[in-house]
């Protein structure tokens, strides 16, 4: 009986490894979509303000989407990615096959999904065996953002950016003060930086007035006298084309920081246009690199498109 269970556990691991390899091959063009999320990366983006111990709970395994420390050992489906995991994995599987009660796993919950604190192999075995729920000791990390179990790292960034954007528009009434302009960033934390810029601009203006201007007036002035002129330079110099996937808002933030750094080195006589050009020359992608990337994307796109005979018609 013991030999049969050991043999079954070895075969279970072989099946899990084969499944992981097939999944990797199928997703060869988008490997990032099969990465198990890192709790550290999620915390850096969501910035939870505290934690609360929730005690023992029965958790849906499909809502466990990441790990605190073993996110490189398993893929998004908690399939083992390496041969060296065999010993621990099969020992857990043998215990499962013998109906041995194992200690509960430990999880962090954030935004309605879970990350393994301790028990990655147990989650992997449970998923491979088709188990739907698992007992866990849960600690919740505070977050106002709800997360979908299917999200990738890129999805996470987009969700947080949209949340920050929504809050910024609500708090500042931006859409009413500056209609017909989409203030959009591709990195998290930028809307808080914009608020700092506006408050700094408000402070500067108030130095020259007897009565303090309102935040709304400062925001309107910042947009027209600080932000818009820099965006106009970005467009006039065609700088955005050298930063694929970015927005004029992203470049505004980078160029302002670059200009400030250059002024500390060269003095206040350096113009914003010169700073923008210098930033573009230093960090922008060359025409040749952009051309190569363009044709590579075209090539990969053609590879990913089904032929007419495969369309199912």
N, C-alpha and C positions, 0 to 999 in steps of 0.2 A: 504493500500500500504506500509506504514511504517513497519507494522508488518511482511508483506511478505518479505521485504528487510532484516529486522533484522534476520528473520528465515533463509533466504538464506545465509546470512553472517555466521551465526552460523554453518550451514551445510557445507559451504565451508571450515571453519576452521577445522571441524571434519574430512573432507576428507583429508585435508592437513596433519593433525596429523596422520591419519591412514596410509597414504602413507609414511610418515617419519618412522613410526614404522615398516612397511613391509620392507622398504629399509634397516633399521637397522638390522633386522633379517636375511635378505638375505646376508648381508655383515658382519655377526657376526664374521667371522674368520679374516676379514681385515677391522676393524672399521676405521682405519686411512685413508682409501681411501674415506670415506664419510665425512671427516672433512672439514669444511669451512676454507679456508686459513686465517691466521692472517696477516694483513699488517705489523705489527711489526716484525714478523718472516721473512717475505719476505724482508723487509728493512735491517734486520740484515745480510741476506745472500747476497743481491744484492748491498748494500751500495750505494744508489743513491747519486750523487754529488750535486744535486740541484733540484729545482722545478720551473715549469713555469705554470702560470695561462692560461688556454685555453678558458675559458668562457663557454657559453651554447652550448651543442652538443646533438645530438640524438645518443644514444649508444645502440648497440645490447645487450640485456639482457644476452644472452648466454656467453658474454665476461666478465660479472661481476662474479668473482670467489672467492671473499673474502670480509672481513670487517675490519675496523679499530678497532672497539670496541665490536661488537656483534657477533663475530665468534663462540662463544659457544652456542648461542641461536638458530642457524639455521644450517642445514646440508649443504653439498656441493651443493645441489639443491635448497637451500634457503627455505627448508621446515621447519616449526617451530618445535623445539625439546621439548618445555615445555608448560604446560597448562597455566602458568602465562602470556604467550604472547597473550592469547585469546582476552582480552579487546582491546588492541591497534590494533591487527591484524584485528578483525572484524569491528572496527570503520573505518579503511582504506578501507576494502572491501565494507562497506556500502556506503562510498563516491564514490567508483568506480561504484557500481551498480546504484547510483543516477546520475552518470555522472558529479560529482563535480570535478572541476579542483583543484588538490592539488599542493602545492609548488614542484618545481623541486628537485630531490634528488641531493646530492653532492657526487662526486666520486674522487678518486685518480686513475690516469692511470700510469701504469709502465709496460714496456715491451710489450705493446699492449693489456694488460688485465686491468680490473678495480676492485677497492676495494671501498666498501661503506664507505663514511665518515659520511653521514647522510641520512637516508631513508631506513634502512634495512627492515622494515615492508612493505614499499611500493614496494620494489623489490620482496619480498616474495609473496605478493598478486598478483603482475603483472605476475610473473612466474606461479603461480597457475592458473591464468586466461588465460594462453596461449598467453600473450602479448609478442611480439618479440622485440620491441624497447621502450626506455624510455628516456625522456628529462632529462638532467643532467648538473650540473655545474661542470666542470672538471678541475682538477689541475694535471699536468703531473710531475712525478718524473723521473729524468734523469737516463737512463739505456741503455747500449749497448746490453743487452741480451734480446732476444725476448722470450716470454712465451706463451705456449699453454694453452688454456682455460681448458683443461681436466687434467692438471697436479695436482699431489698431493704434500704434503710436501716433501716426499722422492724424487719424480721426480724433484722438484725444486732444491734440493741439488745436484742431479746428473747433471742437466743442468748447474748449476753454476760451479761445479767442472770441467766438460768437457770444459767449456768456459775458465776457468782459465788455465787449462792444455794446451789448444790450444794456448793461448797467450804466455804462458811460453815457449813452444817449438819454437814458431815463434821468440820470442825476443832473446832467448839464442842459437838457432840452436842446441838444445840438441840432437835431433835424429841423427845429423851428427857427433857431438862430441862424443856421447856415443851411438853408434848403438846397436841394439838388446837388449835394456833394456827399460822396460815400467815403467816410474816414475809415479806411480798412488797412489793417496790419496783418502780417503773416507770422508774427511772433507774439508770445504771451507777454503780459506786463506792460505793453506799450501805452495803453489807455491811461494807466496811472501816471506814466511819464508825461503824457500830454497834459494832464491836470496840473502837474508840477510846472510845466512850461507856461500854462495859462495863469496860474497864481503868481509866477515870477513876473510875467508881463504885467499883470494887474498891479503888483507892488511897484514896478518901474514907473508905470503911468501915474500912480497916485503920488509919486514924489513931485509931480509938476501940477497937481490940482489941489485946490483947497478942500473940495468935497471928494470923498472916496467913491470911485466908480463901482458899479455892481459887477458881479461875476459874469453876468450875461454880456455886459458891455465889454468886459475884458476878453471874453471868448471871441466875440465878433471882431474886436481889434486884433487879437492874436492871429486869427485866421487870415484876415486881409492884409496885415502889415508884417507878419512874421512867416507864417506857414505858406501862404499863397505865393509870395515872391520867390521862395526857395523852390517850390514845385514848378513855377514858371521857368526857373533856371534849369531844372532837371529836364523839362520838356524841350526847351530851346537847345540844350546841349545833347539831346538824345541819349541821356545817361541811362535811362531805364532799360534800354535794349541790351546793355552790358550786364544786367543783373536779372537773368531769367527767373520767373516765378516770384519775383518781388513786386512791390507796389511803390508808387511815388511817396506814400506815407512812410514806408520803411526807409526809403532813401533820405527823406527829410530828417528822420531821427538820426541816422548814421552821419549825414553831412553836418548837422549841427554839432554833434560831438567831435567830428573830425576838425571842423572849423575852430572850435574852442581849443583843441589840442595844438593846432597849428599856430594860433595866436599866442599861445604861451611860449612857443619856440621863436616865432618871427615878429611878434608885435601885432598891434591892432590894425595895421595898414593893409593887411591881407583881406581882399574882398571875398564875399560869399561865392561869387562865380569862380574865383581862383580856387577856393577850397573845394567846391563841387568838382571842378575839373581834376584837381589833384586826387581826390578820393576815387573818381572814376578810373584814372590812369593807374592808380596803385592797386585797386581791388576789383575792378571790372574785368569781365571776361573779354578776351580779344575777339576780333572778327573771325579769325581762323578757328578758334575754339568753338565759338557759337555756330559756325558753319558745320563743323564736324559733328557737334551735338545734334544739330538739326537733322542731318542725314542719318545719324544713328537712330534718332527717334522715329524717323520715317521707316527705316529698315525694320526696327523692332515692332512698329505698328503693323506693318505688312505681315510679319511673322505671326502676330497675334490674331489676324483676321481670318475667319473661316473661309474656305473656298465655297463657290456656289453649290458644289455637289454635297458639301457638308452642312448646308444651311437647314436641312430638315424638310425642305419643300418637296 
